[in-house]
Amino acid sequence: MSTQTTEAIVGKKIQGTVVLMKKNVAEVADLGALVSDDIHELFRNRVSLQLVSAQNSDSAAANELKGKLGKKAFLENWIGTTTLLVANESAYKVTFDWDEDIGIPGAFLICNAHNNEFYLKSLTLEDVPGEGRMHFVCNSWIYPTTDNEKYRIFFINKTYLPNRTPLPLRKYREEELTNLRGDGKKELKERDRVYDYDYYNDLGEPAKSPRPILGGSTKYPYPRRGRTGRPRSEIDPKSESRIPLIKSLDIYVPRDEKFNHLKMSDFFAYAFKSIVHFIKPEIKALFKKNINEFNSLEDIMKLYGEGSSLSHSSLLDHIRENIPLETLKEILRTDGESHFNFPLPQVIKEDKSAWRTDEEFAREMLAGVNPVVICLLQEFPPTSKLDPKLYGDQSSSIDKSHIEKNLDGLSTEEALEQKRLFILDHHDHLMPCLRKINTTSTKTYASRTLLFLKDDETLKPLAIELSLPHPEEDQLGAISKVLTPAENDVEGSMWQLAKAYVSVNDAGYHQLISHWLHTHAVIEPFIIATNRQLSVLHPIHKLLYPHFRDTMTINALSRQALLNADGLFEATVFPAKYSMEMSSFLYKKWVFTDQALPEDLKKRGMAIDDLNSPHGVSLLIKDYPYAVDGLEIWSAIKMWVKDYCNFYYKSNEIIQEDVELQTWWKEVREEGHGDKKDESWWPKLHTCDELVNICTIIIWVASALHAAINFGQYPYAAYLPNRPTISRRFMPEKGTPEYDELLSNPEKVFLRTITSHLQTVIGMSLLEILSRHSSDEIYLGQRDTPEWTSDVETLEAFKKFGNKLAEIEEKIVERNNDKESKNRIGPVNMPYTLLYPTGEIGLIGKGIPNSISI
């Protein structure tokens, strides 16, 4: 630097802008706590910042060669730029003295001497000598300074591999990661930012509703969840004590993982609390006392405000007589809509009866809410992989006589050879649990559903097999009955019931396995490991971080009210109190590499390798909406990840020498998914191709897979006859009063068999919450700030990714307008939009959020 230049910057001031959000008055006990911050500010500056050098280290031993610190600067006009009544962003000026010994800053320290925390969004510096404009992305709650946490550090929005981090920043980088790991001992409180692991040992209440501890055993393996450190139960020291449902929002997750104020307001508006705190004890009795059953399909339609409104029914009259109006508002709805008047689900908007057709029943296996189970039938009759020593003969009793009349002139052998036979198999995963499940109020079967691929690419159901364990013992095999399609008389009624049992199985598998286990639960260990082992400066942290937003919070709330003993899942899905036990059984079969969409499709026989295809595979069913759209999204994600990783990792050696990356991958396997750490299928992390595939799978599961599985729940399943979640009776047998009733009133028998009135209302309330996009949603191809990195090449690659997603949107619209693609619309006239990348607020059934945010 020339003498002239040096003289020019002596005494120079660097202007900065801090964007933050003061704690909302609604979040504190009283207004006085906030006012006290302003009073203190009158006498002393309470928020200080110090720049940290990225060029020069402090040689003093006490500072362990950390970067030199600049003079303290203070936020200006705290009182004048205040937002007391709304949680809104405010911009504050801060002025730093330029110090040549500091040089270019790489981080800053911030101390909060107020009584309350605030949310720090960013710091931007202008005209830094030798650098110009510099931006720091923060997005974190800053709590009052304590002896244990004297300051918080935030780094510049540049990306550094561990061994290429400027030396003055390395100790700060290591120190921050140490803080995030915690000591693994104390109970964690709101201000803690600790990421650690624990078992699912907080679902049951040992005194009245014990449940198995999931994780840490070969009998009940499970992914790890975030540690809270709450005291153990006095009755069972292996179980963690629970907090009351009314305090569900107090359950610990690292503070920066909690919903922001917009998400929280949306969450309350559609009322997690509305169906958690009161509906079971107070309303359940009223349903039982007055109206516990639907008498006709028209009764169900009244839930959507059609015909005579349920708000005028005797049920609501009785509720109003027994529960004060203000409490009722708290219980059921907080959005100003009429109680029980739910939005009309898309599946019945255009046609109220098309859901009953065999065509729609089959189409939803390809384009519905759970299109990830159907498989190619590899051999006939279907076989079982269950151990015959434990379960006897579980082979299918479906024979050629059941199906050949509907094979469009083909023999069974010809249909198999031409790959035109498919199966929705809910047999092997249910049979080991079924005897226990049927001791509850549930009465259901393990099922196999065979389908035929017609010339127009639609599927035709051929047969449904319903099986029960042998009444004497499991080793004697299954007792089965086979039903085939029929439209009229009692055979038609029994066929409708058979499809309902299949839908019950599929709905339960969807909610517990496809949705909860295969997205929510398996992703949480990746979130924890990423925050514990990858610095915010690390390129893979920057790549993955947006895909983890809100997931730990929604998972923690789910442990409180959905997955817990006597929780909403147990009340609304058929495995009842064995729900989580069943998901543990199926976690044994979970394979990380199979979560890649092409691998999943090949494993299910729905696709074959094809080097000439842009996605590397060809589909057996060309009109498979989930797979067609999904492969486009998968390939776009993979190309983005490849461009990103290739920029930072120019050779495989760099990956192998990246200490943080290798420790991260080791911890994911050995801690986060510790019950599967010995599995040989875990990929190595020695090459860039392996890194690209690992990150692509994580992003796919957290974004597109979850969107396809989650946001169609209300559109498809909020009309419970289409996707009942519980069956309460077995199939009527000839010579019984139930069979006679089926002859005289099949609709009544159907409704008495599937989900009850109360369960329907609870289930619809839950689906409405889960399926709704919030107002602050950030979709795939978007970021919460355009300055998330300063690397120009990376920003260009991300822009290319966004443009590719826009092209995919246009293609989806074109495909949905193609009359030849019958599976995209179906008899219900409902376009397949679940993998449309961008969405809107509400129950729109389209849009791929970056993360599992609900």
CORDAWO-V909413 format. One line per field, one symbol per residue. ss: DSSP state (@ for helix, = for strand, . for the rest). A space follows every 50 residues. Layout:
BEGIN
ss=???
END
This chain:
BEGIN
ss=..@@@@@@@...==========..@@@...@@@@@@@@@@@@@...==== =======...@@@...===...==..............=========... ....========.....===========...===========........ .====......@@@..@@@@@@@@@@@@@@@...............==.= ....=...=....=..........==.....=.......=....@@@@@@ ....@@@...@@@@@@@@@..@@@@@..@@@@@@@@@@@.......@@@@ @@@@.....@@@.@@@@@@@@@..@@@@@@@..............@@@.. ...@@@.@@@@@@@@@@.......==...........@@@@........@ @@@@@@.....@@@@@@...======.@@@@@@@@@@........===== ===.....===========....@@@.======.....@@@@@@@@@@@@ @@@@@@@@@@@@@@@@@@@@@@@@@@@@@@@@@.....@@@@@@@@@@.. @@@@@@@@@@@......@@@@@...@@@@@@@@@@@@....@@@@.@@@@ @@@...===.......===.....@@@@@@@@@@@@@@@@@@@@@@@@.. .@@@@@@.@@@@@@@@@@@@@@.@@@...........@@@@@@@@@@@@@ @@@@@@@@@@..@@@@@...................@@@@@@@@.@@@@@ @@@...@@@@@@@@@@@@@@..=.....=............@@@@@@@@@ @@@@@@@@@@@@@@@@.....@@@.................=......=. ....
END
